[in-house]
Amino acid sequence: MWFQKVIQIFRIKELRDKILFVLGILVIFRLMAHIPVSGIDVEKMKSLAEGNQAFGLLNLFSGGALDNLSIVMMGLGPYITAVIILQLLTMIFPQLEKLYKEEGESGRQKFNQYGRMATIPLAILQAYTMISLLQRQQIVEPLPGFMLVTALIMVTAGTMLLMWLGELITEKGIGNGVSVLIFAGIISDFPNNLRQLLFTWDPAKIPAYILFFAMAIAIIAGVVLINEGRRNIPVSYAKRVRGMKMYGGVSTFLPLNINPAGVIPIIFALSIMLFPTMVAGFLGGAGGVIGSFAREMGYFFQNPWVNGIFYFILVVLFTFFYTAVTFDPKSVSSNLQKMGGFIPGIRPGESTSKFLYYVLNRVLLIGAVFLGLIAIMPSVIQGVTGVGVFQFLIGGTALLIVVSVVLDIMRQIKSQLEMREYETF
């Protein structure tokens, strides 16, 4: 059945062209990820990325580009950071909130434009900071003008070009362009993981390998279930007569996602968790009370139990916080009332808003706890099975992005096929 679907997809010229266009963009992305910046000691960089969680996360999102110190080593991190900051600022500035939530497609386009503009200073700051750190680690040579030239290359030929390629995918291809590029970066490490597994193969660990992949399948199934899970709230529309026609009188559902925040809470929590470690790394070499305190703080947060508990709590808290930023029950209640809709048994207006808060908080608790478990799952399973490869199969940010992108692409392809079937009919 699936094979026939694949054949059907490639028989439709428009759909085939979109898929080939996306594949072509991904080839360009992967070629760019292997174009290194000059004057870099690659071996020292690889050892730094392996021993530093912050660099490991950036390397994950850039598809190994940071390991190679390529021109796209920053990936789409500055753009994602800019968009997240703007979304948080909607809580402070009412005009920005109105632009994001109430002005429709034109408002979203303006909001995205602000995100692109904010990306430039963030990318410059991140490039400068990264190159300064690499110079202190003696990974790059302190040549005259090197920092300026390299920063411009990383910002223009790196982040801004990737952002443009992502928008091209969104406009002319299938799926969300930024998510597709991050997805490509994550799965690009799969061949290296497979090679590492083959080179370190130990027949005595076969039960551990079987347990690892069985747990991976169960976790992926759980992620799909939670991502697709919704609490449908029944909504009815009153009958209205206009002229000789009658409108309304229908019933539908208002879907509330179990995990409306997506992967953002994990990114927030990971950034907060990495901050004490980075501070300890910078100040640990200093003498006196400050150096001693920094080293003790570093040892404290390196404890796997402490790290896991704090990580889980932060993910749960940020899930509620980010959902409060992006979903406003009062606005939903107001829109329902304006369109003549109501929830059966609930009065329109304030009562509807309170009911939506009530349902959302209980549904969100399930999603937040599940997201917290997914975040700490790689460390738990690696400790149980001793298998350290294919980490993106067992949880964390990478798995959520991979599953979300695959489901989104499958939905878009399915809608395209169904549209063609209706046209034929």
Residue pairs with C-beta under 8 A, 6 or more apart in sequence:
5 417
8 417
9 15
9 16
9 19
9 413
9 417
10 16
10 19
12 416
12 417
12 420
14 416
15 413
15 416
15 417
15 420
18 172
18 173
18 174
19 173
19 174
21 169
21 172
21 173
22 169
22 173
22 174
22 175
22 180
25 165
25 168
25 169
25 173
25 181
26 180
26 181
26 184
28 165
29 63
29 72
29 162
29 165
29 181
29 184
29 185
30 63
30 184
30 188
32 65
32 70
32 71
32 72
32 157
32 158
32 161
32 162
33 62
33 63
33 64
33 65
33 68
33 70
33 72
33 185
33 188
34 68
34 70
35 70
35 71
35 72
36 42
36 68
36 69
36 70
36 71
37 69
37 70
37 71
37 73
37 150
37 153
37 154
39 140
39 141
39 143
39 146
39 150
40 69
40 134
40 139
40 140
41 138
41 139
41 140
42 67
42 68
42 69
44 137
44 138
44 139
45 66
45 67
45 69
45 134
45 139
46 67
48 55
48 137
48 139
49 55
49 56
49 59
49 66
49 67
50 56
52 281
53 270
53 274
53 277
54 274
54 277
54 278
55 66
57 270
57 274
57 397
58 66
58 73
58 74
58 75
58 77
59 65
59 66
59 67
60 185
60 186
60 189
60 392
60 397
60 398
61 75
61 76
61 77
61 182
61 185
61 186
62 70
62 72
62 73
62 74
62 75
62 77
62 185
63 75
63 184
63 185
63 186
63 188
63 189
64 185
64 188
64 189
64 192
65 72
65 73
65 75
65 185
66 73
66 75
69 139
71 153
71 154
71 157
71 158
72 154
72 157
72 158
72 159
72 161
72 162
73 130
73 154
73 158
74 123
74 126
74 127
74 130
74 154
74 155
74 158
74 159
75 158
75 159
75 162
75 181
75 182
75 185
76 159
76 162
76 163
76 166
76 178
76 181
76 182
77 126
77 159
78 119
78 122
78 123
78 126
78 159
79 115
79 116
79 119
79 123
79 159
79 162
79 163
79 178
80 178
80 267
81 122
82 115
82 116
82 118
82 119
82 122
83 112
83 115
84 264
84 267
84 268
85 118
86 96
86 100
86 111
86 114
86 115
86 118
87 100
87 325
87 326
88 325
89 96
90 96
90 97
90 100
90 101
90 325
91 97
91 325
96 111
98 107
99 107
99 110
99 111
100 107
100 108
100 111
101 107
101 328
101 331
102 331
103 110
116 163
119 159
119 160
119 163
120 155
120 160
123 154
123 155
123 158
123 159
123 160
124 151
124 155
127 150
127 151
127 154
127 155
128 147
128 151
130 154
131 140
131 146
131 147
131 150
131 151
131 154
132 147
134 140
135 142
135 147
140 146
140 150
162 181
163 178
165 177
165 181
166 176
166 177
166 178
166 180
166 181
167 177
168 177
169 175
169 176
169 177
169 180
169 181
170 176
170 177
170 178
171 177
173 180
174 409
174 412
174 413
175 405
175 408
175 409
175 412
176 405
176 408
179 401
179 404
179 405
179 408
180 405
180 409
182 401
182 405
183 401
183 402
183 405
183 406
186 392
186 398
186 401
186 402
187 392
187 402
189 392
190 390
193 389
193 390
194 389
196 389
197 389
197 390
205 386
205 387
208 385
208 386
208 387
209 385
209 387
211 384
211 385
212 381
212 385
212 387
212 390
212 394
213 393
215 381
215 385
215 394
216 381
216 390
216 393
216 394
219 374
219 377
219 393
219 394
219 395
219 399
220 393
220 399
220 403
222 370
222 374
223 374
223 399
223 400
223 403
224 403
224 407
226 258
226 259
226 366
226 367
226 370
226 371
227 259
227 400
227 403
227 404
227 407
228 407
229 257
229 258
229 259
229 367
230 255
230 256
230 257
230 258
231 255
231 256
231 258
231 359
231 363
232 253
232 254
232 255
232 256
233 253
233 254
233 255
233 256
233 343
233 356
233 359
234 251
234 252
234 253
234 254
234 343
234 344
235 251
235 252
235 253
235 254
235 336
235 341
235 342
235 343
236 250
236 251
236 252
236 341
236 342
236 343
236 344
237 248
237 249
237 250
237 251
237 252
237 339
237 340
237 341
237 342
238 248
238 249
238 340
238 341
238 342
239 246
239 247
239 248
239 249
240 246
240 247
240 248
240 340
241 247
248 340
254 332
254 336
254 343
256 356
256 359
256 360
256 363
257 367
258 363
258 364
258 366
258 367
258 370
259 319
259 367
259 370
259 371
260 323
260 326
260 327
260 364
260 367
261 318
261 319
261 322
261 323
261 326
261 367
261 371
262 400
262 404
263 397
263 400
263 401
263 404
264 318
264 322
265 314
265 315
265 316
265 318
265 319
265 321
265 322
265 368
265 371
266 315
266 371
266 374
266 375
266 396
266 397
266 400
267 397
268 314
268 318
268 322
269 311
269 314
269 315
269 318
269 375
270 311
270 375
270 397
272 314
273 301
273 307
273 310
273 311
273 314
276 297
276 298
276 301
277 298
277 301
277 302
279 294
279 297
280 294
280 295
280 297
280 298
280 301
281 298
282 294
283 290
283 291
283 294
284 291
284 294
284 295
284 298
285 291
286 294
300 306
301 307
301 310
304 379
304 383
307 379
308 376
308 379
308 380
311 372
311 375
311 376
312 372
312 373
312 375
312 376
313 372
315 368
315 371
315 372
315 375
316 368
316 369
316 371
316 372
319 364
319 367
319 368
319 371
319 372
320 361
320 364
320 368
323 360
323 364
327 360
329 353
329 354
329 356
329 357
329 360
330 353
332 353
332 356
333 348
333 349
333 350
333 352
333 353
333 356
334 349
336 342
336 343
336 348
336 352
337 348
337 349
337 352
342 348
342 352
343 352
343 355
346 352
346 355
371 400
373 395
374 395
374 396
374 399
374 400
375 395
375 396
375 397
376 395
377 394
377 395
377 396
378 391
378 394
378 395
378 396
381 387
381 394
381 395
382 388
382 391
382 394
391 398
392 398
392 399
392 402
393 399
